[in-house]
Amino acid sequence: MINCELGSEESVVSELKSMDDVVEVHGTFGAYDILAKVESEQVEKLRETITWKVRKIPKIRSTLTLMGIEGQE
């Protein structure tokens, strides 16, 4: 879940879609501006993508990461 600066949603969505581990991106209404689904076989790679790629995108103000529980899909 991502909050970004007003008016920057399209550029943030575009940049997210260009990332290898980002498999879905959706604009949202409500408390957050964008929902991005990131997948990886390794938790460490997932953490690196979120910390060093997603959170470093200009115009992103804050993020909230939710990790799914395997077997409860």
N, C-alpha and C positions, 0 to 999 in steps of 0.2 A: 504494500500500500504506500502511495507516494503523494506528498504535498509538494506543489511547485509554485513558483511565482505566477501571479495572475497574468494570463495571456501567453504563457510559455508552454502550455500543455502540448501543442502540436509538435514543437521542436523536441521536447523531452520524449514524447511517444516515438518520434522518428528515430532518435538516437537509441532508445531501448530496443526497437525492432532490429537494429543493425547488430546487436550483440548476439554472439553464438549461443549462449546458455539461456537466453530469454526466449521462451517458446510461445507466450501469449502476452498481449498488451491490450488493455481496454481503458478508455476514459470512463470516469464514474461521476455520479452525482452524490453529494453528501459530504461527509467529513474528510474524505480523501479525493484527490483529483484523478489518480491513475492506479490501476491494478496491473501489476506485472507478474507473470508466472515464470520462475527461473527453475530449471532442472539441471541436475548433475548427478553422476554416479557416485561422486565422493563429496562428503560433507565439507571437507577443507576447500575444495574447488568452488563449491557453492558459496561458502563464506567469503572467499577471495573475490568472486564476481560481485557479490552484494557490496562488500566493503570498499574495494578498490576500483570498481567500474561503475556500478549503478549509483552509489552515493556520491561519486565525484562528478556526475553530470552537472554542468552549470545550470542554475535556476531551480535545482531541487532544494527545497527547504528542510524537509524531514521525510523519514521513511519508517514504516512499521513492518517487521518481518514476521511472517507466520509460517511455521514448518508443519507440513502434514504428517500424520501418524500412519506409518506403513501398516496395511491390513485393515484400515478403517476408511476405505475409499468408496 
